[in-house]
């Protein structure tokens, strides 16, 4: 006896069996408004019942109710079902869900959808949550901030992305070459400044000879005893405000008369421009990302 295997995806067969008319509002049973439009996720096939007036009143990204022909044929949207259901909860006259109870990845997905469909009631709490997440999810925060033009968030997140790989940045930014080029230039500036802060730069005297300073070892040991010893640690200390020039000047008398070294150490990390300034600088020609990657190694 032969058997027939149903290879239709589980969500597709389930939704097809229930049909668009079975789609319900995510706020059911609290919401009693009639469902007059059905949204369907192209990611997982989920069907979400919605209300055209709510879409019109709470968003600038959906068409007005009088500009479309009434129909319950599913409208395909590129977000997953959970994100769409959560977004709909911000498009009713009710208390909105708290961000604190959500997984960070869900907030980032919701933030993307809110910006895309201009759902202002969800945009603000998502932005505030992401602004508080720059140290825990720096690369995701940076990509979100650049995509939706939040320069203050980008500037706060960028220093914490220095150790992120180019491959991860490519994936998170969806190969946004404007962001990637700005980030590579920004990272290089910080790495060079950190190198100067961690290692003595060669100093040439008036005769053009390298000046060997026997005081450096003692000064270095005393100064960095309680400071980060890696580029990443130094950069993040600048970002979180714990970096202080006082540490470099406390034993400065040991280096005299070697002001050049002291100047490089004390000023380098604090002279790196904000990340947003790298985005505003126009590039006159295109440079392949692969070449930039090679150049940064």
Secondary structure, DSSP 8 states (H G I E B T S, - for coil): -------S-HHHHHHHHH-GGG---TTTTT--S---EEEEETTT--EEEE-HHHHHHH-SSS--GGGS----S-EEESS-HHHHHHHHTTSSSS----GGGS-HHHHHHHHHHHHHHT-HHHHHHHHHHHHTTTTTSHHHHHHHHHHTT-HHHHHHHHGGGTTS-HHHHHHHTTS-HHHHHHHHHHHHHHHHHHHHHHS---EE-TTS-EE--TTHHHHHHHHHTTS--SHHHHHHHHHTT---THHHHTTGGGTTT-HHHHHHHHHTGGGS--HHHHHHS--SS---HHHHHHHH-
